[in-house]
Amino acid sequence: MKGLAINCGRVKRALVEFIRNKIEKSGFRRAVLGLSGGLDSTVVAYLAVAALEDPHNVYALIMPYRAYQSDSVRQAHLIVKQLGINSQTIRIDPMIEEYFRKFSYGRITNPSILGGESSRTKALEYVRRGNKTARERMSILYDWALALKALVLGTSNKTELIMGYFTKYGDGGVDLEPLGDLYKTQVRQLAKYLGVPGAILKKPPSAGLWPGQTDEGEMGISYEELDAILYYMFDKNYSTKRLLTLGFSIENIEKVKNFVKNSEHKRRLPPVANIR
């Protein structure tokens, strides 16, 4: 799509300068990020190396949960080797499983809290575990950032931020969001320009919440169509009526609007009571 095409060279320079300036102004020299083996975190790793010049100033934490993420872990290790950055693999299974085994309120295994509907119970389990893993990873990243005197680089893109497709105080709780003004399809353009391996470029985007989970499957819309709707809705300020003339279905337009509306609280700082 023409409106979503970017000048990759200019974008790379701008993002490299952004990372470098923000880290230098903070008084630090290092960056920490969670490297999943997916597209977004890989692109951020490439940009961080370019920004900080010495790859040893970039620390990638690979934090797998359960065995079904093994392919992503292997790809993450390949990126670490290719870029020459520091890395540490930390399995978070013990923390997550122990919590849900012993301390989780309203045990997930008890279907009565949801009226005995097994499908809803299973869906809630996925959401709760997904949110817990995202927050566990961010907790670890900030612990390392403190020890290393580093800033935490986020790996969310503009599509995810607008749609609220991130965990509040999980992957949404970072110091910098280098990709926050790039839609997912634009991140893919930049990734090709940077030379990201084809296996990562072709892999269906996934948060790795459960076996076979994909972003597009969970949201019920392709990134290509989603980005186009968001571009015309927010960048061009098109009305629903005008979006319909472009060929988008009313179902997908309303779906996007509902995602945005229901996740508004994620994009705002907590309200503070003003007492005078």
Number of C-alpha atoms within 10 A of each C-alpha: 9 5 10 15 10 15 11 17 11 9 13 19 13 13 19 19 17 17 23 22 13 14 22 12 9 11 11 14 17 22 29 26 29 26 30 26 24 23 24 23 22 26 22 26 26 23 22 29 22 19 23 21 12 14 20 15 19 26 27 25 22 24 22 21 22 15 10 14 17 13 11 20 21 14 19 25 19 14 21 25 12 10 16 14 19 15 20 14 14 13 14 17 15 10 13 16 15 11 13 18 11 9 10 12 8 11 14 19 13 12 16 13 12 13 10 11 11 14 11 13 18 14 10 14 16 15 14 16 17 21 18 18 23 22 19 18 22 22 16 15 23 20 12 19 19 12 8 16 17 24 25 24 26 23 26 25 23 22 22 18 20 21 22 20 21 21 17 16 15 18 22 22 19 18 15 18 20 23 23 18 14 20 25 24 22 21 22 19 17 20 23 14 13 15 11 17 15 10 12 20 18 11 13 15 18 19 14 19 21 16 11 10 14 17 18 15 13 9 15 12 15 11 17 15 14 23 21 17 22 22 17 17 18 11 10 11 12 15 11 17 9 13 18 13 9 10 8 16 13 13 9 15 17 12 16 19 16 12 15 20 13 11 17 13 13 19 14 8 7 8 7 6 6 5 4 3
